[in-house]
């Protein structure tokens, strides 16, 4: 069954459609590109402009209003704008 979107954040960017401007973060560096982003063939893609901004480096997001013990689905959208295949590696840690 379709779920209700609780929150969508455009990391490093402005409000675009249902994606709110970057908020609830601590740390990191913002960058943007003007490169056209092709989302053809990407299932449930965000608006293309969402992929033109980023927050990178050591950072945290603390999203308010979530209910402890409740189940949530988290979708992370990524777009590589400068490195070549296999150059970027990262970790995502959720709830500790």
MOJO-V401208 format. One record per pair of residues at least 6 apart in sequence whose C-alpha atoms are under 7 Angstrom apart, sorted by the first residue. I is the first residue (numbers start at 1). J is the second residue. D is the distance in Angstrom with one decimal. If there is no record, write none. Layout:
i/j/d
I/J/D
I/J/D
This chain:
i/j/d
8/18/6.5
8/19/4.6
8/20/6.0
9/19/4.9
9/20/4.8
9/21/6.0
9/22/5.8
10/19/5.4
10/20/5.8
10/21/5.4
10/22/5.3
10/50/5.8
11/22/4.8
11/53/6.6
11/54/5.3
11/55/5.5
12/22/5.4
12/30/5.1
12/31/6.7
12/53/5.3
12/54/4.5
12/55/4.8
13/21/5.6
13/22/5.6
13/53/5.3
13/54/6.9
14/20/6.8
14/21/4.1
14/22/6.5
15/21/4.2
16/50/6.9
24/61/5.4
24/62/5.5
24/63/6.0
25/59/6.9
25/60/5.5
25/61/4.3
25/62/6.4
26/59/5.5
26/60/5.3
26/61/6.4
27/58/6.3
27/59/4.4
27/60/6.7
28/55/5.8
28/56/5.2
28/57/4.8
28/58/5.3
28/59/4.8
29/55/5.3
29/56/5.2
29/57/6.2
30/54/5.6
30/55/4.5
30/56/6.5
31/53/5.8
31/54/5.4
31/55/6.5
32/52/5.5
32/53/4.3
32/54/6.3
33/52/5.2
33/53/6.5
34/52/6.6
37/48/5.9
37/51/6.9
39/45/6.5
39/48/6.8
51/79/5.8
